């Protein structure tokens, strides 16, 4: 049975190019420097005021002041219990002054307040003259005795000193318990998404904030992050558990605290660059034996990031501005640009691009292919104290992106890569906020945040290969005489030419070799993809209580268009034509979220040493599909006719309650030891993805047989035996279609009958999507349990031991209600099981790949090689009624133990890190849609898919092991204004898979309804090796007056490790060929100036 909780009830490399780029970046920096915000930092100062006998003192005026505050200071008054709290404070250095007539004045100076931290400052006042002042100084506590949230603060100086990638999308890896889905060595991933996961919550649940307001984009249901300017942040607070009611999602939360400008002009500039010649080759004999001739790397990285800020009107109006130019030119394993030998025929050249055979006789030489790409951005922020009680801030960050060739491992880079049109590569993030201090107890905040993304991916341009193009035309207009063929095969007149470029230049994928070749898939236009986020909150603080209510309202639009050559993807197996995936192109559609709304109330109540944090959040989600871009209908294509569509709301709408609760106990009353416990419920985040999967004109595909031969119209089974001869066709009185046999072009007379998605590919006028939500579908959620103890073992040094558990409920899955399911645990060979026919199969390593891996010491651990597989009853092949439901069987839970250290060392040094032991278990026996296994997005890395269900569905019975991660970071000043910093990261490797696609030869009947992939590894048995990365940096500081200069050399992956991050998991000759690696040792030179 699924685990339930009373807390969880049901709910309604190139040198010259590098020099040019660096020169351009330096020029941009010079322009800005010769031409340079207030934040919801969610920090507070609290404490208790007493007299010299220990009695509490109500009515004491407590003033906190800091240069970080544009208004200079904030005032609170202690309540009847002697407690006070001052909220909404900026990170910085503070002075706390406590005064009461008839008592001495108490002043504590030099208090360092970090982001997302509650600082405890107690004071004792003695009876004395009004002018008597007692001033003390000392270290601020490092243990937060009011909040159970697990938060680590990354200060700007620490980020600048450490050898970090300077990538906001990955910077959270500095916090304990956070893993990246892919390594980011020296900023090599600054141009693409590096997703962060923490304590069982994947990137679906991550929240990015600036100034406490969300800046997650619409794309990928919020997983896709914009390119935030590094210079904007003075601190970053990374929270990995225990988020309060004012935050919707329960995963990692990264809050970037923006700079204001200040009453003094100040500025900075960062210039860092890497040349491909500064990277070591980490190609090992083992990698070479796995099929690699080159590894992953870069040919250039540069990052130029100047900023300046200061007063427009002192104490009234501040500004901050910055530009940034970054470029990362990537190299991928086995990705080459060929130089063809003189005299090579066009046929030989085309054969090379089809096979991507690096040793093809047409190739004279080859060099590494480069993913050339850059991002340029400009940011301006203004903060105004419009009156004594009212403050307004706003900023705009405008971003431009370009990618000449976009490809990944196992992709032929010249023609099969995509090209991003720079005219469409436009993004921006914008915010505005009004903060009103109504009184010393009341605070009102009203804000607005917006993220906009616009991009276009398409075919490579018709320019010479040496100039970065495809060498010939790849994008073709749709034929004016295009004939629609819904129910293949179709036998058109021989005069209808299906060998034209539009039919020919389609994408090829070979599941045996794992290679993608020939051309890109289609044109993709994303516009608009925008998310808007108005929000407001009201706080009332008495000292013992910190009460807050608020509303957040996320709205979004997502418009996407697909169209392209051939309307299909051609699939091969070891070079032999096997099948095609046909698409319902053109597909232009728009989805929206009318309301992703949260209304919350929370209170922090301190009773002596005990602090109770209780909150509740009401969440409402409403989305739908409209006709923007397509109008009321859309024209037909190669495999689908014209379609009509009516705009509609996408039901169900969800209304949910998400309670949050935590307690913190100051064990000895000295703010040095805290016991913490929390239990919180978090709803699954969505943007437009929910509505999009039910949009009738969304991109859909159907898999059909293709043997690159003219099919016999009366033969519908038997694999390649379906091919007709000229005599067969003549006997039927048909023209001879065999002239196109073996030309590697999928003609309509070569494509088999409609597959499992017949409901979409119909001749009806009203568009169909083939799937729907159950009317009672509930929103998935998870409950997070945490328990920890945090202790200050020495001044400015704390140690935390914690346990984490996260359990997911109302897990969603798809079931085909047109089919009768099959219980794999009771199935017997030859006995029909629902609409499936079980049969015995033995994996015999048909290509010999595993035998080869064994001979080089790389053999994986196989499960039973003889097992039951399942063939779908041919009579049900076209039956489809996909319904998304909540499972009462599937389970997903995480357990984690963690030990972490945070230390601020003498002379400005810092040391932090720790060890995490974690286990993630998924029970998926409710996935009955296919008893062989169902391809699902991985619960950890949302960019990859895994086979779940089937014979390994019950992971709880498989003994999934605990995995271990370790990380340690530190920086320490040395004599002579030198500074040393470094890090050690050791992450357990990702789980491996091997998918074997069963073919007709293994089925007793000799004719499978569909090719059936099955999982050959039992979960928990095969993992990649540890990803261990050692980085270090040496920095030299120079000070001239108020100016500080530094020169720094960073070394990343100093041990030149070559860990495999992912590989080709489809069994065949290319199985286990690495597709992503830890990049080789890399050097970066950086220069910084601050004034």
Secondary structure, 3 states (H helix, E strand, C coil): CCCCECCECCCCCCHHHHHHHHHHHHHHHHHHHHCCCCCCCCEEEEEEEEECCCCECCCCEEEEECCCCCCCEEEEECCCCCEEEEEEECCEEEEEEEECCCECEEEEEEEEECCCCEEECCEEECECCCCCEEEEECCCCCCCCCCCCEEEEEEHHHHHHCCCCCCCCCHHHHCCCEEECCCCHHHCCCCCCCCEEECCECHHHCEEEECCEECECCHHHHCCECCCCHHHEEEEEEEEECCCCCCCCCCCEEEEEECCCCCCCEEEEEEEEEEHHHECCCCCHHHHHCCCCCCCEEEEEEEEEEEEEEEEECCCEEEEEEEEEEEEEEECCCCEEEEECCCCCHHHHHHHHHHCCCCCCCEEEEEECCECEEEEEEEEEEEEECCCCEEEEEEEEEEEEEEEEECCCCECCCCCCEEECCCCCEEEEEEEEEEEECCCCEEEEEEEEEEEEEEEEECCCCCCHHHCCCCCCCCCCCCCCCCCCCCCCCCCCCCCCCCCHHHHCCEEEECCCCEEECCCCCEEEEEEEEEEEEEEEEEEECCCEEEEEEEEEEEEEEEEEEECHHHEEEEEECCEEEEEEEECCCEEEEEEEEEEEEEEEEEEEEECCEEEEEEEEEEEEEEEEECCCCCCEECCCCCCCCEECCCEEEEEEEEEEEEEEEEEEECCCCCCEEEEEEEEEEECCCCCHHHHCCCCCCCCEEEEEECCCCECCCCCCCHHHHECCHHHHHHCCCCCCHHHCCCCCCCHHHECCCCCCCCCCCCCCECCCCEEECCCCCCCEEEEEEEEEEEEEECCEEEEEEEEEEEEECCEEEEECCCCCCCCCCCCCCCEECCEEEEEEECCCCCCHHHHHHHCCCCCCCCCCEEEEEEECHHHCCCCCEEEEECCCCEEEEEEEEEEEEEECHHHCEEEEEEEEEEEEEECCCCCCCCCCEEEECCCCCCCEEEECHHHCEHHHCCCCCEEEEEEEEEEEEHHHEEEEEEEEEECCCECCCEEEECHHHCCCCCCCCCEEEECCCCCCCECCCEEEEEEEEEEEEEECCEEEEEEEEEECCCCCCCEEEECCECCCCCCCEEEECCCCEEEEEEEEEC
